[in-house]
Amino acid sequence: MELFKKSPVLWAAAGAALFYYVPLGTFFRINSLIFLVCVISLFRAVAVVAGTKTRIFRVFHIMTLSFSIGMMIGISANPQMAHLGVKPERVVGISGILDTDPRTFYDGRGMSDLNLIRVMSLGNIRTSARGTIVVFFPEESMLRLKEFGRGAEVYIEGSVLKTTGPKASFRARAVHINKPANELEQMRTGIRIRIIDHFSRFRWGGLALALLLGFRENLDSAIAGQFQAAGCSHILALSGMHLAIVAALLAFLLKKPLGLRASAIVSALCISVYVYVIGDQASLIRSAIMYLLGTAGILYALPKKPLLFLGFSFLIQIIGWPDSGHSVSFILSYLALAGILLLSGPVYNLIRGWIPDAVAQPLAASVGAFIATSTSVVLFFGILRPFGIITGLCIVPVTTLFMIGAFIFLASRGMIPFMDTMMDFLYRLLDWMTVESARVPGLHTRAVVLVFVASAVAAAGICIVSVRTEQLRNHCESFD
């Protein structure tokens, strides 16, 4: 808690989160800011009269100022609805730039985000438009869309589905490519296509593509469902674990020949290129921002406080990628890491000595992430899978080996003997582990408030008992 008192970043992140997620009216938002500005001015005046050395006024002034700045960031970053320029029911076509890689569903249809440029309405009337709209494409257009990829300018015939919620949506009937993407985006799309083709001929290739590129279209729906039923679907979502594996491989290859500082710079560049090739996936961007902040800490000898990096990352991401903040992966990624940073220490303090450290540390992290994300998981999915805490301890190491093997297989172009056999064995092992873990039933519930209260009580209880346990361990009876 001392970190919260001293860090304006965390107060700014709290203010930004409040005004980004809570559905408050414009009138309330503006008046809240005015009120806080008045409070800041009042305490500043009191601090001047009482003397600048009065710590309580100085601390409260910094806290309220930081919180207000965060509130303004949250207001400005909150994504606005797409502006079509005409009534939605009159729209017959839209044009814009593909903002994300087209993704295919299991039935062959697909979707992508589109940055609007123009709208065509009834009567052959064209109007300018702005904002982002989700477009659902027919199956016959997906192959051509993937060939041109992100950054291509397209004209789409169809109709508006909805205009409420974080994003409007549009159902396409026909798609026309107006202009290809720039050369850099074309090169990126070409790299992705070559990697996809490289793995597609193997049974285990779909899982490799999901773990390396976040490309889940070739992933067997059965094994994807098994990961979800086992409470380990987060393993398939690119995030900190996957980036940590990439970073570890880079450190292994670069640290000795280049040294710490040079290898940190080269690794940061490689990570940036890797994230660019994969695309805008919210949880991965969060991990990349935190990695780059950590690299800056190494280069400039800054304090290495992960919770501060998490707050910085949140502020940077909702400013740079404001639409991503409402995605499920974004929310769960930040909550999970916050739970790990805040609760894994107390949980580990309770269980250390009872089980080996090699198991205690990852178990503590899993418990912290589970408690922090429980409410959101119930809200989004309506089911809790507590057994996933244990399952992850077994599946994550095998998945890590599988991912490292996939990198080696890609780098060697499959020329290393027995690599295919080894990857197929790991794939079969993961398949068996997820099937067996999925046999344990989850807890179906929609009692979001109850789960929130239970999670808060559990977190508070763990922290209190941990502090008390540490005090007892450090207590030493005096000698008479």
Secondary structure, 3 states (H helix, E strand, C coil): CHHHHHCHHHHHHHHHHHHHHCCCCHHHHHHHHHHHHHHHHHHHHHHHHHCCCCHHHHHHHHHHHHHHHHHHHHHHHCCCCCECCCCHHHEEEEEEEECCCCEECCCCCEEEEEEEEEEEECCCEEEECECEEEEEECHHHHHHHHHHCCCCEEEEEEEEEECCCCCEEEEEEEEEEEECCCHHHHHHHHHHHHHHHHHHCCCCHHHHHHHHCCCCCCCCHHHHHHHHHCCCHHHHCCCHHHHHHHHHHHHHHHHHHHCHHHHHHHHHHHHHHHHHHHCCCHHHHHHHHHHHHHHHHHHHCCCCCHHHHHHHHHHHHHHHCHHHHHCHHHHHHHHHHHHHHHHHHHHHHHHECCECHHHHHHHHHHHHHHHHHHHHHHHHHCEECCCHHHHHHHHHHHHHHHHHHHHHHHHCCCCCCCHHHHHHHHHHHHHHHHHHHCCCCCEECCCHHHHHHHHHHHHHHHHHHHHHHHHHHHCCCCCC
